[in-house]
Amino acid sequence: MRIIAGALGGRKLHAPRGKSTRPTADRVKEALFNILGAPRARDGRRFRALDLYAGSGALGLEAISRGADEAVLIEQDEAAALAAERNVSDLAVGDRVRVIRGDVGMALRRLDGAFDWVFVDPPYEGGFLDRALRLLGGSKTVADEGTVIAEHAASDAPGDRFGRLLRDDLRRYGQTALSFYRPAVEPAP
């Protein structure tokens, strides 16, 4: 595993031992960031990325490498959280990246502010993706012009709407797929 592009491009990442995580394939990660483009801060605020079920932190760290100002990585698995913390330390980005160990639902309730990119890459089994999307769709965690990117099995796409989040794109890469959600624009009263 490695950072693909940007200021940290080519740097290797530590992966947790065992089979508790499923890293995003490099070709999927490259396609994802080609679709997203460069981080663009709006209204003079910091561009923030949130990586749920972060594993080694590869997606949040890729966002930092490509210009995001800040990233928060949330991971419950002990080995994965240790790998993410080690990657943050080895890349010397601790001033811009925070690792939170714990359940995604509890961690989301403790976060302040909105995020521009939210990566959701949970285990494919167990209903974790739908739960995370429901939580995000019912909160202000996603910036009004933000994007939620959900990685899932190509054969098991999540719903089109979760609260204020609407899917506006779905891309397949072999057995893996990415669903892109954006907050619904509420009509003016």
N, C-alpha and C positions, 0 to 999 in steps of 0.2 A: 504494500500500500504506500501511496505517496501523494503529495500535493501536486496537482497537475499543472497549474499555471499561476501567474502572478508573482508577487514579490518573494514568495516562499516556494515557487515552482521547483519541482524535482526533489524536494526534501522528503525523506522517508518518514513514515509514521509507524508507531508501535501499535500492534493489534493485540487485543486480549487473548490469552490462551484459552483453548477449549472451543466449544461450539455454541456459546451463549449469545454470540452476535453473528450477523451476516453483513459483511462489508459491502457497500455499494461498489459495483464493478467500475473500473476506470472509464470504460466507454460510456456507461450510463451517467457517471458524474460529469464527464466532459460534455455530453449532450445537454445535460441539465443546465450547466453554467453557460453554455452557448445560447440556450433559450432565454435565460434570465438576463444575460448581458452584464454590463458593469453596474455596480451599486451606484445609485443616484440619490444623494441626500436631498430632501425637500424642505423648504422653509428654513434653511440654515440649521436643521437639527442633525444629530448623528444618525448614520445608517446602521441599523441593528439587525443581527441575525440570531435566530433561536433554533437550536438543534435538539429536538425531542427524541428520546431513545437514541442518544448520540453515539453509543458504542465508543470507538476510539476518538470521536470528535471530528472525523474526516470532513464532513460537509460544512460544519461551522468553521473549521480551520481553513478550508478551501475558500469560503466566503471572506475571511480575514485576508488571505493571500491576495484575493482579487480586489480588495479595497474597502470592505466593510469596516466601519469604525469600531464595532464592538460585537462580540458573540457570547451567548450563554449556551452552555452545553448541559443538558439534563440527562442523567443516566442513573438507573437504580442498581444495575449489576455491579458488584464489587470489582471484579477483574476488569470490566470495561471502563469503569470510572477511573481506576488506577492508570490504565493505558491512556485515557484522555488527559489526565493530569500530567502524565509523563510527557505526552506530546506537546502540551501547552508549555511546559518547562523547557523542553529541548528546543522548541521553536522560539523561545524567549518572547512570548506574546501574552504573558500573564497580566500585563497592564491593560489588555484589551479583551481578554477571554476569561470567563468565569465558569468553573465546573460546579454544578449542583448535583450532589448525590441524593437520590430519592425518587419517590413516585412522581410521575409526570403530573397527575392531578393536583397533588399537594404543592408541587413546585410552581405550577402555573398560578395558583392562588397567591403566591408570595411575590411574584414578579411585579415590577413597576414599569409602567410605560408600554408603548406598543413597539412591535417589531416589523421590519420591512420584509424580511424573508423568514419563513418558518418552515423548517425541514421536519417531516414526520416520517421516521423510518423504523417502525416497531417490528417485532416478530410477526410473521405473516399469520400465525395461528393465535387464537385466543381473544379476538375482538378488540385488541389494543388500538388499532387504527380508527375504527368507528368511535371508540370512546374519546380518543384525543381530538378527532375532528368535531365531535359534539361539544367538547369543552371549549375548543377554540372558537367555534361558531357562536357560542353563547357568551363570549367575553370580548373585551377590548384589547386583547393581547396582540391581535393583528392590526397593523396600521391601516387606515382607510384606503390607502393606495398600495397596500402590501400584497404579498403572494404567499400562499401556503402550498408547499410541494409535498405530496404524499407518495411514498414509494410502496408498491404492493405487488402481489402476484398478478401477472397479466390476466389470469383466469378468474380473478376475484376482485373486481373493481368496486370501490366504495360508492355510496350514493352521490347524486348530483348536487345535493344541497344539505348543509349542516348549519342550521341557524342562519346567520347572516352571510355564510360562505357559500358561494356558487362555483361549481366546477366550470371552467371555461376552456380546458384543454386536457387531452389524455394522449399520452405517447407510450408506445410499446417498444420494448427492446428485448426480444426473445421471451424468456419466462418472466421478465420484470416489466413493470409499467410505472409511469409517473402520472399522477393526477394533479393538475394545477387549479387551485381555488383562489378566488378573489372576493373581498367583501362586496355584498350587494350595495349598489348605490340606491339609497332611499330617495324617492321623489320628494321634492319640496312641498310642504303643506299649502 
